[in-house]
């Protein structure tokens, strides 16, 4: 068993040119530098209906939610860039969480989230950089048994924040995002190593 962390990276935006998609890719690169194996997914590639208990009862969990759950089971950690919509998380991000938290036969509730190490960040054209949405996201993830690292970062005036090739212009922003990614990588690695020791003892 490898102790190399596998980290899933995503943004809570569907927009093609989303700044949060750019932001999570900055974090993803930092996680790779820290020794993680990373996977990027775009929620736009996995369209799903709004969570509806009647749909689940009548036809089960949608195919794309099943695909996302399979991907999540293959990863130890999460890096999420979350846009702020009306002082909270986006509908797309909440719907992703709602569907993937649902159990299939033989599973527990929230099984694919339990014990996942998560790092969160945001960017926005507004003055607070999406910070209010991170409060909601941290609460949601903590309540579904994720370990959310204390570091987080929100970038304001985001239209001016990136270079043409998708990098952050400000070194302080770059360092803050990298710190989140490295902390997720390090903590995830420590958990994997602890589990390996427990299995052999």
C-alpha positions as CSV (number, residue, x, y, z in Angstrom):
1,X,0.0,0.0,0.0
2,X,1.4,3.4,-1.0
3,X,1.5,6.3,1.5
4,X,1.2,8.8,-1.3
5,X,-2.0,10.9,-0.7
6,X,-4.6,11.0,-3.5
7,X,-6.4,14.4,-3.5
8,X,-9.5,15.3,-5.4
9,X,-9.7,18.9,-6.6
10,X,-12.9,20.7,-7.7
11,X,-14.6,24.1,-7.8
12,X,-18.2,24.8,-6.8
13,X,-18.8,26.6,-10.1
14,X,-20.2,25.4,-13.4
15,X,-19.1,28.5,-15.4
16,X,-16.6,27.7,-18.1
17,X,-14.3,30.6,-17.2
18,X,-14.7,30.3,-13.5
19,X,-12.0,32.0,-11.4
20,X,-12.6,29.3,-8.7
21,X,-11.7,26.6,-11.2
22,X,-8.4,28.5,-11.8
23,X,-7.9,28.8,-8.1
24,X,-8.3,25.2,-7.3
25,X,-5.8,24.3,-10.1
26,X,-3.2,26.6,-8.3
27,X,-3.8,24.6,-5.2
28,X,-3.6,21.3,-7.1
29,X,-0.2,22.2,-8.4
30,X,1.0,23.0,-4.9
31,X,-0.3,19.6,-3.7
32,X,1.6,17.9,-6.4
33,X,4.7,19.7,-5.4
34,X,4.1,18.5,-1.8
35,X,4.0,14.9,-3.0
36,X,0.3,14.2,-3.6
37,X,-1.3,12.5,-6.5
38,X,-4.1,14.8,-7.7
39,X,-7.3,14.5,-9.8
40,X,-9.2,17.5,-11.1
41,X,-12.9,17.2,-11.9
42,X,-15.3,19.7,-13.3
43,X,-18.8,19.5,-11.9
44,X,-20.2,20.7,-15.3
45,X,-19.1,17.3,-16.7
46,X,-21.5,15.5,-14.2
47,X,-24.9,17.1,-14.6
48,X,-27.5,15.9,-12.0
49,X,-31.0,16.9,-10.9
50,X,-31.4,18.9,-7.8
51,X,-31.5,16.4,-4.9
52,X,-35.0,15.0,-4.6
53,X,-35.9,12.2,-2.3
54,X,-38.7,11.1,-4.7
55,X,-36.1,10.7,-7.5
56,X,-33.9,8.6,-5.2
57,X,-36.8,6.4,-4.1
58,X,-38.1,5.8,-7.6
59,X,-34.9,5.4,-9.6
60,X,-32.0,5.4,-7.1
61,X,-28.9,7.6,-7.1
62,X,-28.2,9.2,-10.6
63,X,-25.5,7.7,-12.7
64,X,-23.3,10.8,-12.5
65,X,-23.6,10.8,-8.7
66,X,-22.5,7.2,-8.7
67,X,-19.5,8.0,-10.8
68,X,-18.6,10.9,-8.5
69,X,-18.9,8.6,-5.5
70,X,-16.6,6.1,-7.1
71,X,-14.0,8.8,-7.7
72,X,-14.3,10.0,-4.2
73,X,-13.7,6.6,-2.7
74,X,-10.4,6.5,-4.6
75,X,-9.2,9.6,-2.9
76,X,-8.1,10.5,0.6
77,X,-8.5,14.3,0.6
78,X,-10.3,17.2,-1.1
79,X,-9.3,20.6,-2.3
80,X,-12.4,22.8,-2.9
81,X,-12.6,26.3,-4.3
82,X,-16.0,27.6,-3.5
83,X,-17.7,30.6,-5.1
84,X,-20.0,32.6,-2.8
85,X,-23.6,32.9,-3.9
86,X,-25.8,35.1,-1.7
87,X,-23.5,34.7,1.2
88,X,-23.4,30.9,1.0
89,X,-22.2,28.0,-1.2
90,X,-23.3,27.5,-4.8
91,X,-26.2,25.3,-5.6
92,X,-23.9,23.1,-7.7
93,X,-21.6,22.4,-4.8
94,X,-24.3,21.7,-2.4
95,X,-26.0,19.4,-4.8
96,X,-22.8,17.5,-5.4
97,X,-22.5,17.1,-1.6
98,X,-26.2,16.1,-1.2
99,X,-26.1,13.4,-3.9
100,X,-22.7,11.9,-3.1
101,X,-23.5,11.7,0.6
102,X,-26.5,9.4,-0.1
103,X,-25.8,5.7,0.6
104,X,-26.1,2.9,-1.9
105,X,-26.9,-0.7,-0.9
106,X,-24.4,-1.8,1.8
107,X,-23.1,1.7,2.4
108,X,-23.4,4.0,5.4
109,X,-24.7,7.6,5.2
110,X,-22.0,10.0,4.1
111,X,-19.5,7.1,3.7
112,X,-17.5,8.8,0.9
113,X,-16.9,11.8,3.1
114,X,-16.0,10.2,6.5
115,X,-12.4,10.9,7.4
116,X,-11.6,12.9,4.2
117,X,-9.1,15.7,4.8
118,X,-10.4,18.9,3.2
119,X,-8.9,22.3,2.3
120,X,-11.1,25.1,1.3
121,X,-10.6,28.4,-0.5
122,X,-12.5,31.0,-2.5
123,X,-12.2,34.0,-4.8
124,X,-14.7,36.6,-5.8
125,X,-15.0,40.0,-7.4
126,X,-16.3,41.3,-4.1
127,X,-14.4,42.9,-1.2
128,X,-14.6,39.8,1.0
129,X,-13.4,37.3,-1.6
130,X,-16.1,34.7,-0.9
131,X,-15.2,34.4,2.7
132,X,-18.8,34.2,3.9
133,X,-19.4,31.1,1.7
134,X,-16.5,29.4,3.3
135,X,-18.1,29.6,6.7
136,X,-21.0,27.6,5.4
137,X,-18.8,25.1,3.5
138,X,-16.7,24.5,6.6
139,X,-19.8,23.8,8.6
140,X,-21.2,21.4,6.1
141,X,-18.0,19.4,5.6
142,X,-17.4,19.3,9.4
143,X,-20.9,17.9,10.0
144,X,-20.4,15.1,7.4
145,X,-17.2,13.9,9.2
146,X,-14.5,15.6,7.0
147,X,-11.4,16.9,8.7
148,X,-11.2,20.5,7.5
149,X,-7.8,22.0,7.9
150,X,-7.8,25.4,9.8
151,X,-6.1,27.3,7.0
152,X,-8.3,28.9,4.4
153,X,-8.0,31.7,2.0
154,X,-10.3,34.1,0.1
155,X,-9.1,36.4,-2.7
156,X,-11.0,39.6,-3.4
157,X,-11.1,41.6,-6.7
158,X,-10.4,38.3,-8.4
159,X,-10.6,39.8,-12.0
160,X,-7.2,41.2,-11.3
161,X,-5.7,38.2,-9.4
162,X,-4.5,35.9,-12.2
163,X,-1.9,36.0,-14.9
164,X,-2.9,35.0,-18.4
165,X,-1.5,31.5,-17.8
166,X,-3.7,31.0,-14.7
167,X,-1.1,31.7,-11.9
168,X,-1.7,34.1,-9.0
169,X,0.0,37.5,-9.4
170,X,0.3,38.1,-5.6
171,X,3.0,36.1,-3.8
172,X,1.0,36.3,-0.5
173,X,-2.0,34.7,-2.2
174,X,0.1,32.1,-3.8
175,X,1.8,31.2,-0.5
176,X,-1.6,31.1,1.3
177,X,-3.1,28.7,-1.2
178,X,0.0,26.6,-1.3
179,X,-0.1,26.3,2.5
180,X,-3.6,24.9,2.4
181,X,-2.6,22.3,-0.2
182,X,0.5,21.3,1.6
183,X,-1.4,21.0,4.9
184,X,-4.0,18.7,3.3
185,X,-1.2,16.6,1.8
186,X,0.8,16.3,5.0
187,X,-2.2,15.5,7.2
188,X,-3.5,13.0,4.7
189,X,-0.1,11.3,4.5
190,X,0.1,11.1,8.3
191,X,-3.3,9.5,8.5
192,X,-2.4,7.0,5.8
193,X,0.8,6.1,7.5
194,X,-1.0,5.7,10.9
195,X,-3.5,3.4,9.3
196,X,-0.7,1.3,7.7
197,X,1.0,1.0,11.1
198,X,-2.3,0.0,12.8
199,X,-2.8,-2.8,10.2
200,X,0.6,-4.3,10.8
201,X,0.6,-4.1,14.5
